[in-house]
Amino acid sequence: MKILFMVVVTLFLLSSVSFAQDQIGSSEPAISLFKSVEIIKEYLSSKAKQDYSDKYLYSVSYHFSQGHPRKGACWLYHFAFKIPRLGGSISIYHFMDGEIIEFHHGP
């Protein structure tokens, strides 16, 4: 009986370790921050719709967008004006499938 109990406990522990490894592996971003920064630098120099010369990078974070502008995991870049003014900050969403969306906040 003790042997059967030990076998069941061992199988349970092995399966939980495997489950934990699957969970850890899935939380890593598909695009690393360093790769994303390189892509965004290229995007800003050649394809950006707005002029970023009067703005600075305020923050970068790994974010899960709930549906605005699109649902999914992304690197979120926030830009603000060098001279403070009402509204006008800009966010760039770099989604894990490679799509980049510029979003203008405020008026």
C-alpha positions in Angstrom: 0.0 0.0 0.0 2.9 2.4 0.8 4.5 1.7 -2.5 1.3 2.5 -4.4 0.9 5.7 -2.4 4.5 6.7 -3.2 4.0 6.0 -6.9 0.8 8.1 -7.0 2.6 11.0 -5.2 5.6 10.8 -7.5 3.5 10.9 -10.6 1.6 13.8 -9.2 4.8 15.7 -8.5 6.2 15.0 -11.9 3.1 16.2 -13.6 3.0 19.4 -11.6 6.6 20.2 -12.4 5.8 19.7 -16.1 2.8 21.9 -15.8 4.8 24.6 -14.1 7.5 24.5 -16.8 4.8 24.9 -19.5 3.4 28.0 -17.6 6.8 29.6 -17.3 7.7 29.1 -21.0 4.4 30.6 -22.2 4.9 33.9 -20.2 8.0 35.0 -22.2 7.3 37.5 -24.9 7.6 36.2 -28.5 9.6 39.4 -29.4 12.3 40.4 -26.9 12.5 44.0 -25.6 15.9 44.4 -27.4 14.5 43.2 -30.7 11.4 45.4 -30.3 13.5 48.5 -29.6 15.5 47.9 -32.8 12.3 47.5 -34.8 10.7 50.6 -33.3 13.9 52.7 -34.0 13.7 51.7 -37.6 10.0 52.4 -37.7 10.4 55.9 -36.2 13.1 56.8 -38.8 11.3 55.6 -41.9 7.6 54.7 -41.5 6.2 56.8 -38.6 3.1 58.8 -39.4 4.0 61.6 -37.0 7.1 63.7 -36.2 8.8 62.5 -33.0 11.5 65.2 -32.9 9.5 67.2 -30.3 8.7 64.2 -28.2 10.7 61.9 -25.8 10.2 58.3 -24.8 8.4 58.4 -21.5 8.1 54.6 -20.8 8.2 51.1 -22.2 6.2 48.2 -20.8 5.1 44.7 -21.6 1.3 45.0 -21.8 -1.7 42.9 -22.6 -4.2 45.1 -24.6 -7.8 44.2 -23.8 -9.1 45.3 -27.2 -8.1 48.9 -27.9 -6.6 49.3 -30.4 -6.3 45.5 -30.7 -6.4 42.6 -28.3 -3.2 40.8 -27.5 0.3 41.0 -25.9 2.5 43.9 -27.0 5.3 46.2 -26.1 3.8 49.5 -25.3 5.9 52.7 -25.9 4.6 56.0 -24.5 5.9 59.3 -25.9 5.3 62.7 -24.4 6.0 66.2 -25.6 9.3 67.9 -24.5 7.3 71.1 -23.8 4.3 70.2 -21.6 0.9 70.8 -23.2 -2.6 69.5 -22.8 -3.2 66.1 -24.5 -1.2 64.9 -27.4 0.8 62.1 -25.9 1.4 59.2 -28.3 1.6 55.4 -27.7 3.1 52.9 -30.1 1.9 49.3 -29.7 4.3 46.7 -31.0 2.3 43.4 -31.0 3.9 40.0 -30.8 3.0 39.2 -34.4 5.0 42.2 -35.6 2.1 44.7 -36.2 2.9 48.3 -35.1 0.1 50.7 -34.3 0.5 54.4 -33.4 -2.2 55.8 -31.2 -2.7 59.5 -30.4 -4.2 60.4 -27.0 -6.3 63.5 -26.5 -7.2 66.3 -28.9 
